[in-house]
Amino acid sequence: MVEILSTLSMDIDTLRAALLFPLADGEVVSEEVMQESVGKSVVTLIHGCGTWPLSAS
């Protein structure tokens, strides 16, 4: 997905969210760790994809 988005000249946060989405979807990394690592804007984009244990939010 990152390869496709990069051809569309997406911003860096969107590319980060696309790259890290599988980790969030598979619950490999907690939301807190992700937010500390890449920031709230990337976590917000990941939430916008309709994943992460949204029941926790």
C-alpha positions as CSV (number, residue, x, y, z in Angstrom):
1,M,0.0,0.0,0.0
2,V,2.9,2.4,0.8
3,E,4.2,2.0,-2.8
4,I,0.8,3.0,-4.2
5,L,0.4,6.0,-1.9
6,S,3.9,7.2,-2.6
7,T,3.1,7.5,-6.3
8,L,0.2,9.7,-5.4
9,S,2.5,12.1,-3.5
10,M,0.9,11.5,-0.1
11,D,2.4,13.3,2.9
12,I,4.8,11.5,5.3
13,D,2.2,10.9,8.0
14,T,-0.1,9.1,5.5
15,L,2.8,6.9,4.4
16,R,3.7,6.1,8.0
17,A,0.2,5.2,8.7
18,A,0.0,2.9,5.7
19,L,3.3,1.3,6.7
20,L,2.3,0.7,10.3
21,F,-1.3,-0.2,9.7
22,P,-0.6,-4.0,9.7
23,L,1.0,-3.7,13.1
24,A,-2.1,-1.9,14.5
25,D,-4.5,-4.3,12.7
26,G,-2.7,-7.3,14.0
27,E,-2.5,-5.8,17.5
28,V,1.3,-6.3,17.5
29,V,1.9,-2.8,18.9
30,S,-0.2,-0.9,21.4
31,E,-1.7,2.4,20.6
32,E,0.3,4.1,23.4
33,V,3.6,2.8,22.0
34,M,2.7,3.8,18.5
35,Q,1.7,7.3,19.6
36,E,5.0,7.7,21.4
37,S,6.9,6.5,18.4
38,V,5.3,8.3,15.5
39,G,2.9,10.8,17.0
40,K,-0.8,11.4,17.5
41,S,-1.5,12.4,13.8
42,V,-0.4,9.0,12.5
43,V,-2.4,7.2,15.2
44,T,-5.4,9.3,14.2
45,L,-5.0,8.2,10.5
46,I,-4.8,4.6,11.6
47,H,-8.0,5.0,13.5
48,G,-9.6,6.5,10.4
49,C,-9.0,3.2,8.6
50,G,-11.5,1.6,11.0
51,T,-9.2,-0.7,12.9
52,W,-7.3,-1.0,16.1
53,P,-9.2,-2.3,18.9
54,L,-11.7,0.5,18.6
55,S,-13.6,-0.9,21.5
56,A,-10.8,0.5,23.7
57,S,-11.4,4.0,22.6
